[in-house]
Amino acid sequence: MGSLDSPGTVAESLGIKFMRTCVLFAVVLYLLKAASPTSGLISGGMVAGGSAAVGGGTFVILTPPLTNAFGPTNTVGSDNFESLNLFGFNELQDVLLTSNLVVDVGSSPIPAGTVISSHYVFFDPATNENIAGVVGFVTNVLGVIASNTNLANSDFLAAPGVSYAAPAARGLEPGDSVSISGAKQIMVQLSAGSPGDYIRVITQGVKTPDPVVNIGLDGTNCVVSWLTNLAGFTLQFSTGLSSPIHWTNHPAKPVVLDQEFKITDELSSGVRFFPAQWDPKLGIHVT
């Protein structure tokens, strides 16, 4: 881990408090990250073939709340657009998976601990039509979810406020296809009528969310742990809160157990404070 004064880096932290008798514990973890894209959004797309292309269909990026032509506002999935266009909108971004995510196209499952972004792509024509198209994304495509069961199991990634109607009729049918045609691109070939074809595309997240830090007791010890995919964090402590406060890196090296970094601190070693704060050297507010 580099110095907090290193140029081109950002310090991030998360504080979580735990109280036992008269001892107050909080955790600070520092992470330095290189510059990266600011979002893992849909970058664009095109309709390349099929009756939809002949009829003038194009690729359209939607932004929730959805302005669908039919049915309740902000709804998708039940003949709500009836258009020759291929549509896409972004769902939840930069989600840290707490369990494996099964996908139908790509390496499956996407393992717990991966930071992902989600996107919904669909073709909802008024009559039976077919379409060939491509959709591009800012970050790499990790997988595509195209079956009804896996779509239902991944609905925790749905865009807030959007109503996903007729969920049992989603997914692709025999004869439809979707492939990862480039690192940041998918290709679809779909034949659809009512209520349309719907898939979820999973891409690499671009921003590590605040880590979930666990603090627990193991006999007479305090154990601090966080997921191993969140590398580059350092635990610090102080023996007092009198100004000026001096923070010291914890001397123990984290051990890896059950996909978590763990540091053990003896409660009998006296009061130690593990403060939640941002790095003031970078001009970031100290909490």
FIMIZA-535005 format. One record per residue (C-alpha): x, z, y; residue number from 1; residue in three letters. Coordinates in nm, 2 decimals, always signed. Layout:
N
{X->X Z->Z Y->Y n->NUM res->ala} .
...
// end
This chain:
287
{X->+0.00 Z->+0.00 Y->+0.00 n->1 res->met} .
{X->+0.14 Z->-0.10 Y->+0.34 n->2 res->gly} .
{X->+0.15 Z->+0.10 Y->+0.67 n->3 res->ser} .
{X->-0.17 Z->+0.15 Y->+0.86 n->4 res->leu} .
{X->+0.01 Z->-0.01 Y->+1.15 n->5 res->asp} .
{X->+0.06 Z->-0.34 Y->+0.96 n->6 res->ser} .
{X->-0.07 Z->-0.63 Y->+1.16 n->7 res->pro} .
{X->-0.37 Z->-0.83 Y->+1.04 n->8 res->gly} .
{X->-0.51 Z->-0.55 Y->+0.84 n->9 res->thr} .
{X->-0.82 Z->-0.34 Y->+0.86 n->10 res->val} .
{X->-0.85 Z->+0.03 Y->+0.75 n->11 res->ala} .
{X->-1.18 Z->+0.13 Y->+0.59 n->12 res->glu} .
{X->-1.29 Z->+0.47 Y->+0.47 n->13 res->ser} .
{X->-1.58 Z->+0.66 Y->+0.32 n->14 res->leu} .
{X->-1.64 Z->+1.03 Y->+0.34 n->15 res->gly} .
{X->-1.85 Z->+1.22 Y->+0.08 n->16 res->ile} .
{X->-1.89 Z->+1.60 Y->+0.10 n->17 res->lys} .
{X->-1.92 Z->+1.85 Y->-0.19 n->18 res->phe} .
{X->-1.96 Z->+2.22 Y->-0.14 n->19 res->met} .
{X->-1.88 Z->+2.50 Y->-0.39 n->20 res->arg} .
{X->-1.89 Z->+2.86 Y->-0.27 n->21 res->thr} .
{X->-1.69 Z->+2.86 Y->+0.06 n->22 res->cys} .
{X->-1.49 Z->+2.55 Y->-0.01 n->23 res->val} .
{X->-1.59 Z->+2.23 Y->+0.17 n->24 res->leu} .
{X->-1.45 Z->+1.91 Y->+0.02 n->25 res->phe} .
{X->-1.48 Z->+1.56 Y->+0.16 n->26 res->ala} .
{X->-1.30 Z->+1.24 Y->+0.06 n->27 res->val} .
{X->-1.11 Z->+0.98 Y->+0.26 n->28 res->val} .
{X->-0.99 Z->+0.66 Y->+0.10 n->29 res->leu} .
{X->-0.80 Z->+0.40 Y->+0.30 n->30 res->tyr} .
{X->-0.80 Z->+0.03 Y->+0.21 n->31 res->leu} .
{X->-0.60 Z->-0.24 Y->+0.37 n->32 res->leu} .
{X->-0.75 Z->-0.59 Y->+0.34 n->33 res->lys} .
{X->-0.62 Z->-0.93 Y->+0.45 n->34 res->ala} .
{X->-0.84 Z->-1.15 Y->+0.66 n->35 res->ala} .
{X->-1.11 Z->-1.32 Y->+0.45 n->36 res->ser} .
{X->-1.43 Z->-1.52 Y->+0.51 n->37 res->pro} .
{X->-1.69 Z->-1.32 Y->+0.69 n->38 res->thr} .
{X->-1.97 Z->-1.41 Y->+0.46 n->39 res->ser} .
{X->-2.04 Z->-1.57 Y->+0.12 n->40 res->gly} .
{X->-2.33 Z->-1.79 Y->+0.24 n->41 res->leu} .
{X->-2.46 Z->-2.13 Y->+0.15 n->42 res->ile} .
{X->-2.25 Z->-2.39 Y->+0.33 n->43 res->ser} .
{X->-2.47 Z->-2.70 Y->+0.28 n->44 res->gly} .
{X->-2.59 Z->-2.95 Y->+0.03 n->45 res->gly} .
{X->-2.75 Z->-3.29 Y->-0.03 n->46 res->met} .
{X->-3.01 Z->-3.47 Y->-0.23 n->47 res->val} .
{X->-2.83 Z->-3.75 Y->-0.41 n->48 res->ala} .
{X->-3.08 Z->-3.90 Y->-0.65 n->49 res->gly} .
{X->-3.42 Z->-3.91 Y->-0.82 n->50 res->gly} .
{X->-3.76 Z->-3.98 Y->-0.68 n->51 res->ser} .
{X->-3.71 Z->-3.71 Y->-0.42 n->52 res->ala} .
{X->-3.42 Z->-3.90 Y->-0.27 n->53 res->ala} .
{X->-3.62 Z->-4.22 Y->-0.27 n->54 res->val} .
{X->-3.90 Z->-4.03 Y->-0.09 n->55 res->gly} .
{X->-3.66 Z->-3.90 Y->+0.18 n->56 res->gly} .
{X->-3.59 Z->-3.55 Y->+0.05 n->57 res->gly} .
{X->-3.30 Z->-3.36 Y->+0.20 n->58 res->thr} .
{X->-3.13 Z->-3.03 Y->+0.15 n->59 res->phe} .
{X->-3.26 Z->-2.75 Y->+0.37 n->60 res->val} .
{X->-3.12 Z->-2.40 Y->+0.42 n->61 res->ile} .
{X->-3.39 Z->-2.15 Y->+0.49 n->62 res->leu} .
{X->-3.35 Z->-1.82 Y->+0.67 n->63 res->thr} .
{X->-3.59 Z->-1.53 Y->+0.58 n->64 res->pro} .
{X->-3.86 Z->-1.46 Y->+0.68 n->65 res->pro} .
{X->-3.95 Z->-1.79 Y->+0.52 n->66 res->leu} .
{X->-4.19 Z->-2.02 Y->+0.70 n->67 res->thr} .
{X->-4.35 Z->-2.18 Y->+0.40 n->68 res->asn} .
{X->-4.64 Z->-2.43 Y->+0.45 n->69 res->ala} .
{X->-4.87 Z->-2.29 Y->+0.19 n->70 res->phe} .
{X->-4.98 Z->-1.94 Y->+0.08 n->71 res->gly} .
{X->-4.88 Z->-1.61 Y->+0.25 n->72 res->pro} .
{X->-4.60 Z->-1.62 Y->+0.49 n->73 res->thr} .
{X->-4.25 Z->-1.54 Y->+0.36 n->74 res->asn} .
{X->-4.34 Z->-1.63 Y->+0.00 n->75 res->thr} .
{X->-4.17 Z->-1.85 Y->-0.26 n->76 res->val} .
{X->-4.25 Z->-1.94 Y->-0.62 n->77 res->gly} .
{X->-4.62 Z->-2.05 Y->-0.63 n->78 res->ser} .
{X->-4.65 Z->-2.40 Y->-0.47 n->79 res->asp} .
{X->-4.56 Z->-2.25 Y->-0.13 n->80 res->asn} .
{X->-4.36 Z->-2.55 Y->+0.00 n->81 res->phe} .
{X->-4.48 Z->-2.87 Y->-0.19 n->82 res->glu} .
{X->-4.19 Z->-3.08 Y->-0.05 n->83 res->ser} .
{X->-3.94 Z->-3.34 Y->-0.17 n->84 res->leu} .
{X->-3.67 Z->-3.13 Y->-0.02 n->85 res->asn} .
{X->-3.42 Z->-2.91 Y->-0.21 n->86 res->leu} .
{X->-3.42 Z->-2.57 Y->-0.06 n->87 res->phe} .
{X->-3.18 Z->-2.27 Y->-0.06 n->88 res->gly} .
{X->-3.17 Z->-1.93 Y->+0.11 n->89 res->phe} .
{X->-2.93 Z->-1.64 Y->+0.09 n->90 res->asn} .
{X->-3.03 Z->-1.32 Y->-0.08 n->91 res->glu} .
{X->-2.83 Z->-0.99 Y->-0.08 n->92 res->leu} .
{X->-2.46 Z->-1.03 Y->+0.01 n->93 res->gln} .
{X->-2.15 Z->-0.83 Y->-0.09 n->94 res->asp} .
{X->-2.32 Z->-0.63 Y->-0.36 n->95 res->val} .
{X->-2.10 Z->-0.41 Y->-0.58 n->96 res->leu} .
{X->-2.22 Z->-0.45 Y->-0.94 n->97 res->leu} .
{X->-2.27 Z->-0.12 Y->-1.11 n->98 res->thr} .
{X->-2.34 Z->-0.28 Y->-1.45 n->99 res->ser} .
{X->-2.27 Z->-0.62 Y->-1.61 n->100 res->asn} .
{X->-2.47 Z->-0.91 Y->-1.48 n->101 res->leu} .
{X->-2.58 Z->-1.18 Y->-1.74 n->102 res->val} .
{X->-2.58 Z->-1.54 Y->-1.62 n->103 res->val} .
{X->-2.68 Z->-1.86 Y->-1.79 n->104 res->asp} .
{X->-2.41 Z->-2.09 Y->-1.65 n->105 res->val} .
{X->-2.05 Z->-1.97 Y->-1.60 n->106 res->gly} .
{X->-1.86 Z->-1.68 Y->-1.76 n->107 res->ser} .
{X->-2.11 Z->-1.42 Y->-1.88 n->108 res->ser} .
{X->-2.15 Z->-1.14 Y->-1.82 n->109 res->pro} .
{X->-2.01 Z->-1.09 Y->-1.47 n->110 res->ile} .
{X->-1.85 Z->-0.75 Y->-1.52 n->111 res->pro} .
{X->-1.95 Z->-0.43 Y->-1.34 n->112 res->ala} .
{X->-1.72 Z->-0.36 Y->-1.04 n->113 res->gly} .
{X->-1.74 Z->-0.72 Y->-0.92 n->114 res->thr} .
{X->-1.85 Z->-0.77 Y->-0.56 n->115 res->val} .
{X->-2.10 Z->-1.06 Y->-0.55 n->116 res->ile} .
{X->-2.34 Z->-1.25 Y->-0.32 n->117 res->ser} .
{X->-2.67 Z->-1.40 Y->-0.43 n->118 res->ser} .
{X->-2.85 Z->-1.72 Y->-0.33 n->119 res->his} .
{X->-3.19 Z->-1.87 Y->-0.43 n->120 res->tyr} .
{X->-3.21 Z->-2.25 Y->-0.48 n->121 res->val} .
{X->-3.54 Z->-2.43 Y->-0.56 n->122 res->phe} .
{X->-3.73 Z->-2.76 Y->-0.59 n->123 res->phe} .
{X->-4.11 Z->-2.73 Y->-0.52 n->124 res->asp} .
{X->-4.27 Z->-3.07 Y->-0.50 n->125 res->pro} .
{X->-4.65 Z->-3.14 Y->-0.45 n->126 res->ala} .
{X->-4.66 Z->-3.36 Y->-0.76 n->127 res->thr} .
{X->-4.44 Z->-3.43 Y->-1.06 n->128 res->asn} .
{X->-4.10 Z->-3.54 Y->-0.91 n->129 res->glu} .
{X->-3.74 Z->-3.54 Y->-1.01 n->130 res->asn} .
{X->-3.43 Z->-3.47 Y->-0.80 n->131 res->ile} .
{X->-3.05 Z->-3.47 Y->-0.83 n->132 res->ala} .
{X->-2.86 Z->-3.27 Y->-0.57 n->133 res->gly} .
{X->-2.56 Z->-3.06 Y->-0.49 n->134 res->val} .
{X->-2.53 Z->-2.73 Y->-0.31 n->135 res->val} .
{X->-2.21 Z->-2.59 Y->-0.16 n->136 res->gly} .
{X->-2.11 Z->-2.23 Y->-0.09 n->137 res->phe} .
{X->-1.85 Z->-2.06 Y->+0.13 n->138 res->val} .
{X->-1.69 Z->-1.87 Y->-0.17 n->139 res->thr} .
{X->-1.64 Z->-1.95 Y->-0.54 n->140 res->asn} .
{X->-1.94 Z->-1.98 Y->-0.77 n->141 res->val} .
{X->-1.93 Z->-1.71 Y->-1.04 n->142 res->leu} .
{X->-2.24 Z->-1.81 Y->-1.23 n->143 res->gly} .
{X->-2.60 Z->-1.94 Y->-1.22 n->144 res->val} .
{X->-2.91 Z->-1.77 Y->-1.35 n->145 res->ile} .
{X->-3.17 Z->-2.02 Y->-1.47 n->146 res->ala} .
{X->-3.38 Z->-1.84 Y->-1.73 n->147 res->ser} .
{X->-3.69 Z->-1.64 Y->-1.66 n->148 res->asn} .
{X->-3.56 Z->-1.33 Y->-1.83 n->149 res->thr} .
{X->-3.23 Z->-1.32 Y->-1.65 n->150 res->asn} .
{X->-3.40 Z->-1.40 Y->-1.32 n->151 res->leu} .
{X->-3.62 Z->-1.10 Y->-1.36 n->152 res->ala} .
{X->-3.33 Z->-0.88 Y->-1.46 n->153 res->asn} .
{X->-3.14 Z->-0.99 Y->-1.14 n->154 res->ser} .
{X->-3.43 Z->-0.95 Y->-0.90 n->155 res->asp} .
{X->-3.25 Z->-0.64 Y->-0.75 n->156 res->phe} .
{X->-3.05 Z->-0.91 Y->-0.56 n->157 res->leu} .
{X->-3.37 Z->-1.06 Y->-0.40 n->158 res->ala} .
{X->-3.39 Z->-1.11 Y->-0.02 n->159 res->ala} .
{X->-3.56 Z->-0.81 Y->+0.14 n->160 res->pro} .
{X->-3.91 Z->-0.88 Y->+0.25 n->161 res->gly} .
{X->-3.95 Z->-1.21 Y->+0.07 n->162 res->val} .
{X->-4.23 Z->-1.22 Y->-0.18 n->163 res->ser} .
{X->-4.13 Z->-1.39 Y->-0.51 n->164 res->tyr} .
{X->-4.47 Z->-1.52 Y->-0.64 n->165 res->ala} .
{X->-4.54 Z->-1.62 Y->-1.00 n->166 res->ala} .
{X->-4.22 Z->-1.47 Y->-1.14 n->167 res->pro} .
{X->-4.31 Z->-1.55 Y->-1.50 n->168 res->ala} .
{X->-4.31 Z->-1.93 Y->-1.42 n->169 res->ala} .
{X->-3.95 Z->-1.93 Y->-1.28 n->170 res->arg} .
{X->-3.65 Z->-2.08 Y->-1.44 n->171 res->gly} .
{X->-3.57 Z->-2.42 Y->-1.58 n->172 res->leu} .
{X->-3.73 Z->-2.61 Y->-1.86 n->173 res->glu} .
{X->-3.58 Z->-2.84 Y->-2.13 n->174 res->pro} .
{X->-3.45 Z->-3.16 Y->-1.96 n->175 res->gly} .
{X->-3.35 Z->-2.97 Y->-1.65 n->176 res->asp} .
{X->-2.98 Z->-2.90 Y->-1.59 n->177 res->ser} .
{X->-2.75 Z->-2.71 Y->-1.36 n->178 res->val} .
{X->-2.37 Z->-2.70 Y->-1.36 n->179 res->ser} .
{X->-2.08 Z->-2.56 Y->-1.17 n->180 res->ile} .
{X->-1.94 Z->-2.89 Y->-1.05 n->181 res->ser} .
{X->-1.67 Z->-2.75 Y->-0.83 n->182 res->gly} .
{X->-1.52 Z->-2.41 Y->-0.74 n->183 res->ala} .
{X->-1.77 Z->-2.37 Y->-0.46 n->184 res->lys} .
{X->-2.04 Z->-2.61 Y->-0.57 n->185 res->gln} .
{X->-2.33 Z->-2.65 Y->-0.81 n->186 res->ile} .
{X->-2.51 Z->-2.97 Y->-0.92 n->187 res->met} .
{X->-2.87 Z->-2.98 Y->-1.02 n->188 res->val} .
{X->-3.09 Z->-3.24 Y->-1.20 n->189 res->gln} .
{X->-3.45 Z->-3.12 Y->-1.21 n->190 res->leu} .
{X->-3.79 Z->-3.25 Y->-1.30 n->191 res->ser} .
{X->-4.07 Z->-3.03 Y->-1.15 n->192 res->ala} .
{X->-4.43 Z->-3.01 Y->-1.07 n->193 res->gly} .
{X->-4.63 Z->-2.69 Y->-1.02 n->194 res->ser} .
{X->-4.50 Z->-2.43 Y->-0.95 n->195 res->pro} .
{X->-4.15 Z->-2.58 Y->-0.92 n->196 res->gly} .
{X->-3.80 Z->-2.50 Y->-1.05 n->197 res->asp} .
{X->-3.61 Z->-2.19 Y->-0.93 n->198 res->tyr} .
{X->-3.25 Z->-2.06 Y->-0.99 n->199 res->ile} .
{X->-3.02 Z->-1.79 Y->-0.86 n->200 res->arg} .
{X->-2.66 Z->-1.87 Y->-0.78 n->201 res->val} .
{X->-2.40 Z->-1.59 Y->-0.78 n->202 res->ile} .
{X->-2.09 Z->-1.63 Y->-0.57 n->203 res->thr} .
{X->-1.79 Z->-1.41 Y->-0.50 n->204 res->gln} .
{X->-1.85 Z->-1.15 Y->-0.24 n->205 res->gly} .
{X->-1.62 Z->-1.15 Y->+0.06 n->206 res->val} .
{X->-1.63 Z->-0.79 Y->+0.18 n->207 res->lys} .
{X->-1.56 Z->-0.49 Y->-0.02 n->208 res->thr} .
{X->-1.84 Z->-0.24 Y->+0.04 n->209 res->pro} .
{X->-1.77 Z->+0.13 Y->+0.10 n->210 res->asp} .
{X->-1.67 Z->+0.27 Y->-0.24 n->211 res->pro} .
{X->-1.88 Z->+0.51 Y->-0.43 n->212 res->val} .
{X->-1.67 Z->+0.82 Y->-0.46 n->213 res->val} .
{X->-1.75 Z->+1.09 Y->-0.72 n->214 res->asn} .
{X->-1.65 Z->+1.45 Y->-0.68 n->215 res->ile} .
{X->-1.70 Z->+1.69 Y->-0.97 n->216 res->gly} .
{X->-1.57 Z->+2.00 Y->-1.15 n->217 res->leu} .
{X->-1.36 Z->+2.01 Y->-1.46 n->218 res->asp} .
{X->-1.31 Z->+2.37 Y->-1.55 n->219 res->gly} .
{X->-1.11 Z->+2.51 Y->-1.25 n->220 res->thr} .
{X->-1.02 Z->+2.17 Y->-1.12 n->221 res->asn} .
{X->-1.18 Z->+1.94 Y->-0.87 n->222 res->cys} .
{X->-1.18 Z->+1.57 Y->-0.99 n->223 res->val} .
{X->-1.21 Z->+1.29 Y->-0.74 n->224 res->val} .
{X->-1.28 Z->+0.94 Y->-0.88 n->225 res->ser} .
{X->-1.36 Z->+0.58 Y->-0.77 n->226 res->trp} .
{X->-1.39 Z->+0.24 Y->-0.95 n->227 res->leu} .
{X->-1.07 Z->+0.07 Y->-1.04 n->228 res->thr} .
{X->-1.18 Z->-0.26 Y->-0.88 n->229 res->asn} .
{X->-1.14 Z->-0.08 Y->-0.54 n->230 res->leu} .
{X->-0.76 Z->-0.08 Y->-0.54 n->231 res->ala} .
{X->-0.54 Z->+0.00 Y->-0.24 n->232 res->gly} .
{X->-0.70 Z->+0.33 Y->-0.15 n->233 res->phe} .
{X->-0.51 Z->+0.65 Y->-0.09 n->234 res->thr} .
{X->-0.64 Z->+1.01 Y->-0.11 n->235 res->leu} .
{X->-0.53 Z->+1.24 Y->+0.18 n->236 res->gln} .
{X->-0.57 Z->+1.61 Y->+0.24 n->237 res->phe} .
{X->-0.49 Z->+1.89 Y->+0.49 n->238 res->ser} .
{X->-0.46 Z->+2.27 Y->+0.44 n->239 res->thr} .
{X->-0.63 Z->+2.35 Y->+0.77 n->240 res->gly} .
{X->-0.85 Z->+2.22 Y->+1.05 n->241 res->leu} .
{X->-0.66 Z->+2.36 Y->+1.35 n->242 res->ser} .
{X->-0.57 Z->+2.10 Y->+1.60 n->243 res->ser} .
{X->-0.36 Z->+1.90 Y->+1.57 n->244 res->pro} .
{X->-0.46 Z->+1.83 Y->+1.21 n->245 res->ile} .
{X->-0.19 Z->+1.69 Y->+0.98 n->246 res->his} .
{X->-0.31 Z->+1.47 Y->+0.69 n->247 res->trp} .
{X->-0.09 Z->+1.43 Y->+0.39 n->248 res->thr} .
{X->-0.11 Z->+1.18 Y->+0.10 n->249 res->asn} .
{X->-0.21 Z->+1.36 Y->-0.22 n->250 res->his} .
{X->+0.11 Z->+1.39 Y->-0.43 n->251 res->pro} .
{X->-0.08 Z->+1.31 Y->-0.76 n->252 res->ala} .
{X->-0.08 Z->+0.95 Y->-0.88 n->253 res->lys} .
{X->-0.43 Z->+0.83 Y->-0.98 n->254 res->pro} .
{X->-0.48 Z->+0.80 Y->-1.35 n->255 res->val} .
{X->-0.72 Z->+0.53 Y->-1.50 n->256 res->val} .
{X->-0.99 Z->+0.65 Y->-1.73 n->257 res->leu} .
{X->-1.32 Z->+0.48 Y->-1.81 n->258 res->asp} .
{X->-1.26 Z->+0.21 Y->-1.54 n->259 res->gln} .
{X->-1.21 Z->+0.47 Y->-1.27 n->260 res->glu} .
{X->-0.92 Z->+0.60 Y->-1.07 n->261 res->phe} .
{X->-0.91 Z->+0.98 Y->-1.10 n->262 res->lys} .
{X->-0.72 Z->+1.25 Y->-0.91 n->263 res->ile} .
{X->-0.74 Z->+1.61 Y->-1.02 n->264 res->thr} .
{X->-0.69 Z->+1.90 Y->-0.77 n->265 res->asp} .
{X->-0.67 Z->+2.26 Y->-0.87 n->266 res->glu} .
{X->-0.93 Z->+2.48 Y->-0.69 n->267 res->leu} .
{X->-0.69 Z->+2.78 Y->-0.74 n->268 res->ser} .
{X->-0.43 Z->+2.61 Y->-0.52 n->269 res->ser} .
{X->-0.60 Z->+2.72 Y->-0.20 n->270 res->gly} .
{X->-0.84 Z->+2.56 Y->+0.04 n->271 res->val} .
{X->-0.77 Z->+2.19 Y->+0.09 n->272 res->arg} .
{X->-0.97 Z->+1.96 Y->+0.32 n->273 res->phe} .
{X->-1.01 Z->+1.60 Y->+0.23 n->274 res->phe} .
{X->-1.15 Z->+1.46 Y->+0.56 n->275 res->pro} .
{X->-1.37 Z->+1.16 Y->+0.63 n->276 res->ala} .
{X->-1.22 Z->+0.96 Y->+0.91 n->277 res->gln} .
{X->-1.12 Z->+0.62 Y->+1.04 n->278 res->trp} .
{X->-0.76 Z->+0.55 Y->+1.14 n->279 res->asp} .
{X->-0.72 Z->+0.63 Y->+1.51 n->280 res->pro} .
{X->-0.41 Z->+0.42 Y->+1.54 n->281 res->lys} .
{X->-0.62 Z->+0.11 Y->+1.51 n->282 res->leu} .
{X->-0.85 Z->+0.22 Y->+1.78 n->283 res->gly} .
{X->-1.14 Z->+0.29 Y->+1.54 n->284 res->ile} .
{X->-1.38 Z->+0.57 Y->+1.60 n->285 res->his} .
{X->-1.29 Z->+0.90 Y->+1.42 n->286 res->val} .
{X->-1.59 Z->+1.06 Y->+1.26 n->287 res->thr} .
// end
